[in-house]
Amino acid sequence: MADEEKAKNPMREIRVHKLVLNISVGESGDRLTKAAKVLEQLTGQTPVFSKARYTVRSFSIRRNEKIACHVTVQGEKALQLLESGLKVKEFELLRKNFSDNGNFGFGIDEHIDLGIKYDPSTGIFGMDFFVVLERPGFRVARRRRQKAKIGRAHRLTKEDAQGWFQRKFEGIILEKPH
């Protein structure tokens, strides 16, 4: 009885807060600008560049060198991109792809699987999708005035995120990669 009432409550509905697309190139220069172009084609937004935190000589990267680019998408566009990304993965995710606080992420090997036409001058890039889920009312933890904590019953869990994925996309959760 209590579970049925919980399910009907509109404040308990799970929704996508944001989707972050990341292409990590591992070097600055031409390949990184091409990767940024791919993200811009895909989302219509200007990507942000990420810098290396420290020097790794074996990878020949220096501290503060731009090595990746990412873009954050929200709203309807995020759902469309998420669906196309999951289509590439055939709506199958591993149990370990889900974090304890109700977010999940996965990667694809080739961006051309998303429907972008292959361009030999650009090349092929893999990318990471990371999805942040929330419930209505999560703003209280982020706002500037009168910040408050999200109650434990209202927080998202790994099981909530997995259930949402299975209901929304009729997804399959695998134990081990095949």
C-alpha positions as CSV (number, residue, x, y, z in Angstrom):
1,M,0.0,0.0,0.0
2,A,2.7,2.5,1.0
3,D,4.8,1.6,-2.1
4,E,1.8,2.3,-4.4
5,E,1.3,5.7,-2.8
6,K,5.0,6.4,-3.2
7,A,4.9,5.5,-6.8
8,K,2.0,7.9,-7.5
9,N,3.7,10.9,-5.9
10,P,4.9,13.3,-8.6
11,M,7.8,14.4,-6.5
12,R,9.2,10.9,-6.6
13,E,9.5,10.8,-10.4
14,I,13.1,10.3,-11.7
15,R,14.3,12.5,-14.5
16,V,17.6,13.3,-16.3
17,H,19.3,16.3,-14.7
18,K,22.1,16.4,-17.2
19,L,24.1,14.4,-19.7
20,V,27.9,14.9,-20.0
21,L,29.6,13.9,-23.2
22,N,33.4,13.6,-22.9
23,I,36.0,12.8,-25.5
24,S,39.5,12.3,-24.0
25,V,42.1,12.6,-26.7
26,G,45.2,12.5,-24.5
27,E,47.1,15.2,-26.4
28,S,46.5,18.8,-27.4
29,G,46.6,20.1,-30.9
30,D,44.8,19.1,-34.1
31,R,43.1,15.9,-32.8
32,L,41.7,17.8,-29.9
33,T,40.1,20.5,-32.1
34,K,38.7,17.8,-34.3
35,A,37.2,16.1,-31.3
36,A,35.7,19.4,-30.2
37,K,34.1,19.8,-33.7
38,V,32.5,16.4,-33.3
39,L,31.0,17.3,-30.0
40,E,29.7,20.6,-31.5
41,Q,28.2,18.8,-34.4
42,L,26.5,16.4,-32.1
43,T,25.1,18.8,-29.6
44,G,25.1,22.3,-31.2
45,Q,27.0,23.6,-28.1
46,T,30.5,24.8,-27.7
47,P,32.6,22.2,-25.8
48,V,34.9,23.0,-22.9
49,F,38.5,21.8,-22.8
50,S,39.9,19.9,-19.8
51,K,43.5,20.1,-18.8
52,A,45.8,17.5,-17.5
53,R,46.2,17.6,-13.7
54,Y,49.8,16.5,-13.6
55,T,52.6,15.5,-16.0
56,V,52.8,11.9,-17.1
57,R,56.0,11.4,-19.0
58,S,55.2,7.9,-20.3
59,F,52.0,9.4,-22.0
60,S,54.0,12.5,-22.9
61,I,51.5,14.9,-21.4
62,R,52.4,18.0,-19.4
63,R,50.5,19.6,-16.5
64,N,47.8,22.1,-17.6
65,E,48.0,20.9,-21.2
66,K,44.5,20.6,-22.8
67,I,43.9,16.8,-23.3
68,A,40.1,16.4,-23.5
69,C,36.9,18.2,-24.3
70,H,33.4,17.8,-22.8
71,V,29.9,19.3,-23.1
72,T,27.0,19.2,-20.7
73,V,23.5,18.8,-22.2
74,Q,20.2,19.2,-20.4
75,G,16.5,18.8,-21.1
76,E,15.0,17.1,-24.2
77,K,18.3,17.2,-26.1
78,A,19.9,15.1,-23.3
79,L,17.2,12.4,-23.6
80,Q,17.6,12.2,-27.4
81,L,21.4,11.9,-27.2
82,L,21.1,9.4,-24.4
83,E,18.7,7.3,-26.4
84,S,21.0,7.3,-29.5
85,G,24.0,6.4,-27.3
86,L,22.1,3.5,-25.7
87,K,20.9,2.3,-29.1
88,V,24.6,1.8,-30.0
89,K,25.0,-0.2,-26.8
90,E,21.8,-2.1,-27.7
91,F,20.2,-0.9,-24.5
92,E,22.5,-3.2,-22.4
93,L,24.6,-1.8,-19.5
94,L,26.6,-3.5,-16.9
95,R,25.6,-3.5,-13.2
96,K,29.0,-1.7,-12.4
97,N,28.1,1.2,-14.8
98,F,25.7,2.5,-12.1
99,S,27.1,4.5,-9.1
100,D,25.7,4.3,-5.6
101,N,24.1,7.7,-5.8
102,G,21.9,6.9,-8.8
103,N,24.0,8.1,-11.7
104,F,25.4,6.0,-14.5
105,G,27.8,6.2,-17.4
106,F,29.0,4.2,-20.4
107,G,31.3,4.6,-23.4
108,I,31.0,4.1,-27.1
109,D,34.0,3.3,-29.4
110,E,33.0,5.2,-32.5
111,H,31.1,8.5,-32.7
112,I,29.9,7.6,-36.2
113,D,27.5,5.0,-34.7
114,L,25.4,8.0,-33.4
115,G,24.4,8.9,-36.9
116,I,27.1,11.5,-37.8
117,K,28.5,10.9,-41.3
118,Y,32.1,9.7,-41.4
119,D,34.5,12.4,-42.5
120,P,38.1,11.1,-43.3
121,S,39.7,14.4,-42.3
122,T,38.1,14.2,-38.8
123,G,38.7,10.6,-38.1
124,I,36.9,8.4,-35.5
125,F,36.5,9.3,-31.8
126,G,35.2,7.3,-28.9
127,M,33.3,9.1,-26.2
128,D,32.0,8.7,-22.7
129,F,28.3,9.4,-21.7
130,F,27.6,10.2,-18.1
131,V,24.1,10.7,-16.9
132,V,23.1,12.5,-13.7
133,L,19.6,11.6,-12.5
134,E,17.5,13.5,-10.0
135,R,14.1,13.9,-8.5
136,P,12.0,17.1,-8.3
137,G,13.2,19.1,-5.2
138,F,16.9,18.4,-5.7
139,R,17.5,22.1,-6.2
140,V,17.4,22.7,-2.5
141,A,20.9,21.2,-2.3
142,R,22.3,23.4,-5.1
143,R,20.6,26.7,-4.6
144,R,22.5,29.7,-3.1
145,R,20.1,30.7,-0.3
146,Q,18.8,28.4,2.3
147,K,20.7,25.3,1.2
148,A,19.5,22.1,2.7
149,K,20.3,18.4,2.5
150,I,18.2,16.0,0.5
151,G,16.4,13.6,2.9
152,R,17.5,9.9,2.8
153,A,14.2,8.7,1.6
154,H,14.3,11.2,-1.3
155,R,17.9,10.4,-2.4
156,L,18.5,8.2,-5.4
157,T,20.0,4.8,-5.0
158,K,21.7,2.4,-7.4
159,E,18.5,0.3,-7.5
160,D,16.4,3.4,-8.3
161,A,18.6,4.3,-11.3
162,Q,18.6,0.7,-12.6
163,G,14.8,0.5,-12.3
164,W,14.4,3.8,-14.1
165,F,16.7,2.6,-16.9
166,Q,14.8,-0.7,-17.3
167,R,11.4,1.0,-17.3
168,K,12.2,4.0,-19.5
169,F,14.4,2.3,-22.1
170,E,13.4,-1.3,-21.6
171,G,17.1,-1.8,-20.9
172,I,18.9,-4.9,-19.9
173,I,21.4,-4.9,-17.0
174,L,24.2,-7.5,-17.3
175,E,26.4,-8.9,-14.6
176,K,29.5,-9.4,-16.7
177,P,30.6,-8.2,-20.1
178,H,30.0,-10.7,-22.8
